[in-house]
Amino acid sequence: MKTQQIAMTIMVAAMTAAGAAAAADGPAAPAGGHGLTAFLGSYDANRDGKVTREEYDTVRQQRFAAADVNRDGSLSEAEYVAEFEARLKQQNAGSASDDSYARSIRQAHVRFNILDTDHDGKLTAAEETAIAAKTFKSTDTNGDGTVDRTDGEKP
């Protein structure tokens, strides 16, 4: 158990450092939010103001691979939450209240249990791909195959 905690701590630190380095020339990688601004900030890797499905899939696959600490091809709830927590800490840089932070972490646990559609305690690449497809399609409101400002913020 202690070894797993150490591994998680190292992963969070590495992802936070990698995220900070990527911020200058890659996606801003905000931890959350369901708005268009958060989506564009997270997935517009080349900073051209739009997100192609390829960009979106690439970032999601990179996050999945980085979070898969034990390299078993799936994410445990602990791995999923640790990856989210690293992005949350990067985004908030200590500015979030303890209550807001705790709510975000609780929500990550809830999200994991929704995404784990077969409820086996693992988020597989297939489950991740399925939710990614739904999310991209719902965000691409004009159906042109890219997400940009013409898709508009959701109410």
JOBEL-V411802 format. One record per backbone hydrogen bond with DSSP energy under -1.0 kcal/mol. NH is the residue of the N-H (numbers start at 1). CO is the residue of the C=O. E is the energy in kcal/mol with one decimal. If there is no record, write none. Layout:
# JOBEL-V411802
NH,CO,E
NH,CO,E
This chain:
# JOBEL-V411802
5,1,-2.2
6,2,-2.4
7,3,-2.5
8,4,-2.6
9,5,-2.4
10,6,-2.6
11,7,-2.5
12,8,-2.8
13,9,-2.3
14,10,-2.8
15,11,-3.0
16,12,-2.3
17,13,-2.3
18,14,-2.8
19,15,-2.7
20,16,-2.1
21,17,-2.1
22,18,-2.4
23,19,-1.3
26,22,-3.1
28,41,-2.2
29,41,-1.3
39,35,-2.1
40,36,-3.0
41,37,-2.5
42,38,-1.9
43,39,-2.2
44,40,-2.1
45,43,-2.1
47,44,-1.2
51,147,-2.7
56,52,-2.4
57,53,-2.8
58,54,-2.5
59,55,-2.4
60,56,-2.3
61,57,-2.7
62,58,-2.4
63,59,-2.5
64,60,-2.4
65,61,-2.7
66,62,-2.5
67,63,-2.2
68,64,-1.4
69,67,-2.4
71,68,-1.5
75,123,-2.4
80,76,-2.6
81,77,-2.7
82,78,-2.3
83,79,-2.1
84,80,-2.0
85,81,-3.0
86,82,-2.1
87,83,-1.7
88,84,-2.7
89,85,-2.7
90,86,-1.9
91,87,-2.7
92,88,-2.6
93,89,-2.1
95,92,-3.1
101,97,-2.7
102,98,-2.5
103,99,-2.2
104,100,-2.2
105,101,-2.2
106,102,-2.5
107,103,-2.4
108,104,-1.7
109,105,-1.6
110,106,-1.9
111,107,-3.0
112,108,-2.3
113,109,-1.9
114,110,-1.4
115,111,-3.0
116,112,-2.4
117,115,-2.2
119,116,-1.8
123,75,-2.9
128,124,-2.4
129,125,-2.7
130,126,-2.1
131,127,-2.0
132,128,-2.2
133,129,-2.3
134,130,-1.8
135,131,-2.6
136,132,-2.7
137,133,-2.2
138,134,-2.4
139,135,-1.7
140,136,-2.4
141,139,-2.1
143,140,-1.6
147,51,-2.3
151,148,-2.2
152,149,-1.2
